[in-house]
Amino acid sequence: MEVDGFSADVAAALGATIALPLVIPAALGQPPMSVPRYAAELRRVANGVVRVASFGKGSAARIDDGAGLPTFAELFVSSRLRNVGWKCTWASAYPILRYIESWSWDSRKPSVSPPPAHVLEILDGIAAIRQSLTKPLKRPFGGIPDVIAWRGLDLLMIECKRRKEDQIRQNQAEWMQATVLAGMTVSQLGVFEWHYADELGSKDGRP
C-alpha cells in the first residue's frame, strides 16, 4: 500500500510512524483490504495518579496525556488531531452509542456531544449499507471506529488497538468494508496501534 500525503499528515499529527498496512478481513461479500496503520510508543503515567473511572480498560487507562495525567488512547488520538485543526469525537457504541467529547481523569462521567449533521449523515449511511448486507443488527453502530474526526469536508475514522493485545473484530471489519462501499477511501480509515515505552517489541508495527 503506497503511503499518500493524507496518511503522512495523519501520522505526523499522531506522532506515529506508518507501519505495514493492517489487513482487514473479508466481510459483507468484499475481499480483505489494507488500511493505514499508525504505530506509536506511548508513555505510562509515572506519578501513581489513576482515573476515577477506567471504563474497564485497566492499564490501558494509564496513558500519559502529556501533562502527567492518565487518559485513554481514544482521547489521546483526539487531542493530537485537534492540535492540527481537526474536530473529533470518541464514538463509544456500548452499552449505547455515545459521542464522547472529553473525559477528565477525575470525573466519573464523560462530556458528550454529537458530531455535526453532515457527519452524522455519513455515519448513518454507512450503518444503513451494513444493515442491508447483514442480518438486522440490534446495534447497527457496533464496530464503529473509536475516533471520528472531521475538518471541513474531510472525514477520518481511526480505530485504536493496543499492540499484540487487541484484534480487529468481525463487526469492525464489517464497518470498515461498509465505509468503502459508501464511497470513502481506505486513507480515510486507519488503525492507531500503540504500546507503552516499557513494553518490549519493535516500534514499526511488525511482530
C-alpha positions as CSV (number, residue, x, y, z in Angstrom):
1,M,0.0,0.0,0.0
2,E,1.6,3.2,-1.1
3,V,1.7,6.0,1.5
4,D,-0.2,9.1,0.4
5,G,0.2,12.6,1.6
6,F,-3.0,12.4,3.7
7,S,-1.9,9.4,5.6
8,A,1.6,11.0,6.1
9,D,-0.1,14.1,7.6
10,V,-2.2,12.0,9.9
11,A,0.9,10.1,11.1
12,A,2.7,13.3,11.8
13,A,-0.2,14.7,13.8
14,L,-0.4,11.5,15.9
15,G,3.4,11.4,16.5
16,A,3.3,7.9,14.9
17,T,5.2,6.1,12.2
18,I,3.4,4.5,9.3
19,A,3.8,0.7,9.8
20,L,2.9,-2.1,7.5
21,P,-0.8,-1.8,6.5
22,L,-3.3,-3.7,8.5
23,V,-5.3,-6.3,6.6
24,I,-9.0,-6.0,7.4
25,P,-10.7,-9.4,6.9
26,A,-13.2,-10.1,4.2
27,A,-16.8,-9.0,5.1
28,L,-20.1,-8.1,3.5
29,G,-19.1,-10.0,0.4
30,Q,-16.0,-7.9,-0.1
31,P,-12.4,-9.2,-0.1
32,P,-9.8,-8.4,2.5
33,M,-8.4,-4.8,2.3
34,S,-5.5,-3.0,3.7
35,V,-5.8,0.2,5.8
36,P,-3.1,2.6,7.1
37,R,-1.6,1.5,10.4
38,Y,-0.1,4.2,12.7
39,A,2.3,2.8,15.2
40,A,3.1,4.7,18.3
41,E,5.0,4.3,21.6
42,L,3.2,6.0,24.4
43,R,4.3,6.8,28.0
44,R,2.6,5.4,31.0
45,V,1.8,7.9,33.9
46,A,4.6,7.6,36.4
47,N,3.2,9.5,39.3
48,G,0.7,7.0,40.6
49,V,-2.4,9.0,39.6
50,V,-5.3,6.8,38.4
51,R,-8.5,7.7,36.7
52,V,-11.7,7.8,38.8
53,A,-13.4,5.8,36.0
54,S,-11.2,3.5,34.0
55,F,-14.1,2.4,31.7
56,G,-12.9,-1.2,32.3
57,K,-9.7,-0.6,30.4
58,G,-7.3,-1.5,33.2
59,S,-3.7,-0.5,32.4
60,A,-4.8,0.9,29.0
61,A,-6.4,3.8,31.0
62,R,-3.0,5.0,32.2
63,I,-1.6,6.7,29.1
64,D,0.2,9.9,29.9
65,D,-1.8,12.7,28.3
66,G,1.4,14.9,28.1
67,A,0.7,16.6,31.4
68,G,1.2,13.6,33.6
69,L,-2.5,12.7,33.8
70,P,-4.0,9.4,32.8
71,T,-6.0,9.2,29.6
72,F,-7.4,6.7,27.1
73,A,-5.9,6.1,23.6
74,E,-9.1,7.4,22.1
75,L,-8.8,10.7,23.9
76,F,-5.1,10.8,23.2
77,V,-5.7,10.5,19.4
78,S,-8.5,13.0,19.5
79,S,-6.2,15.5,21.3
80,R,-3.4,15.1,18.8
81,L,-5.7,15.6,15.9
82,R,-7.3,18.7,17.4
83,N,-3.9,20.2,17.7
84,V,-3.7,20.3,13.9
85,G,-7.2,21.6,13.2
86,W,-9.4,18.5,13.3
87,K,-12.6,18.3,15.3
88,C,-13.1,14.9,17.0
89,T,-15.3,12.7,19.0
90,W,-14.8,9.3,20.6
91,A,-17.6,7.1,19.3
92,S,-18.4,4.6,22.0
93,A,-21.1,2.1,21.0
94,Y,-21.5,0.3,24.3
95,P,-23.7,0.0,26.2
96,I,-25.4,2.7,24.0
97,L,-23.9,4.9,21.3
98,R,-22.3,7.9,22.8
99,Y,-20.1,10.6,21.2
100,I,-17.6,11.5,23.9
101,E,-16.0,14.9,23.5
102,S,-13.9,14.8,26.6
103,W,-13.5,12.9,29.9
104,S,-11.5,14.3,32.7
105,W,-9.4,11.9,34.7
106,D,-11.1,12.9,37.9
107,S,-14.7,12.6,36.6
108,R,-16.9,9.5,36.6
109,K,-18.8,10.6,33.5
110,P,-17.7,11.9,30.2
111,S,-18.8,15.1,28.4
112,V,-20.8,14.0,25.3
113,S,-21.6,16.0,22.2
114,P,-22.7,14.6,18.8
115,P,-20.9,15.4,15.6
116,P,-22.4,17.9,13.1
117,A,-25.3,16.9,10.9
118,H,-23.2,16.3,7.8
119,V,-21.0,13.8,9.7
120,L,-24.0,12.0,11.3
121,E,-25.5,11.7,7.8
122,I,-22.4,9.9,6.6
123,L,-22.3,7.6,9.6
124,D,-26.0,6.8,9.2
125,G,-25.4,5.9,5.6
126,I,-22.5,3.6,6.4
127,A,-24.7,1.9,9.1
128,A,-27.5,1.5,6.5
129,I,-25.3,-0.1,4.0
130,R,-24.0,-2.5,6.6
131,Q,-27.5,-3.3,7.7
132,S,-28.6,-4.0,4.1
133,L,-25.8,-6.6,3.7
134,T,-26.2,-8.4,7.1
135,K,-29.0,-9.7,9.3
136,P,-30.7,-6.8,11.1
137,L,-28.5,-5.8,13.9
138,K,-29.6,-4.8,17.4
139,R,-26.7,-2.4,17.5
140,P,-26.2,-1.0,14.0
141,F,-23.3,1.1,15.1
142,G,-21.4,-1.7,16.8
143,G,-17.9,-1.7,15.4
144,I,-17.9,2.0,14.5
145,P,-14.2,3.2,14.7
146,D,-13.2,4.8,18.0
147,V,-12.3,8.2,16.8
148,I,-14.4,10.1,14.3
149,A,-12.6,13.3,13.0
150,W,-13.7,16.0,10.6
151,R,-12.1,19.1,9.1
152,G,-14.3,20.9,6.6
153,L,-15.4,18.2,4.3
154,D,-12.6,15.8,5.2
155,L,-13.6,12.9,7.3
156,L,-11.3,10.4,9.1
157,M,-12.1,7.3,11.2
158,I,-9.5,5.7,13.4
159,E,-9.7,2.5,15.4
160,C,-7.4,2.3,18.5
161,K,-5.7,-1.0,19.2
162,R,-3.1,-1.9,21.8
163,R,-0.3,-3.8,20.0
164,K,-0.4,-7.6,20.5
165,E,-3.4,-7.4,22.7
166,D,-6.3,-6.2,20.5
167,Q,-7.5,-7.6,17.2
168,I,-10.0,-6.3,14.6
169,R,-13.3,-7.9,15.4
170,Q,-15.9,-9.0,12.8
171,N,-18.2,-6.1,13.4
172,Q,-15.3,-3.7,13.0
173,A,-14.3,-5.3,9.7
174,E,-17.9,-5.0,8.5
175,W,-18.0,-1.3,9.4
176,M,-14.7,-0.6,7.5
177,Q,-15.9,-2.5,4.5
178,A,-19.2,-0.7,4.5
179,T,-17.3,2.6,4.8
180,V,-15.6,1.9,1.5
181,L,-18.8,0.7,-0.1
182,A,-20.3,4.1,1.0
183,G,-17.7,5.9,-1.2
184,M,-14.9,6.7,1.2
185,T,-11.3,5.7,0.6
186,V,-9.1,3.4,2.7
187,S,-7.0,6.5,3.5
188,Q,-9.9,7.9,5.5
189,L,-9.7,4.8,7.7
190,G,-6.8,3.9,10.0
191,V,-5.7,1.9,13.0
192,F,-3.7,3.6,15.7
193,E,-1.6,0.7,17.1
194,W,0.1,1.7,20.4
195,H,2.2,0.2,23.1
196,Y,3.9,1.6,26.2
197,A,7.5,2.5,26.1
198,D,8.3,-0.1,28.8
199,E,6.9,-2.9,26.7
200,L,9.3,-4.9,24.6
201,G,9.0,-5.3,20.8
202,S,9.6,-3.4,17.6
203,K,8.3,0.0,17.0
204,D,7.2,-0.4,13.4
205,G,4.1,-2.4,13.9
206,R,5.8,-5.7,13.0
207,P,5.5,-8.8,15.3
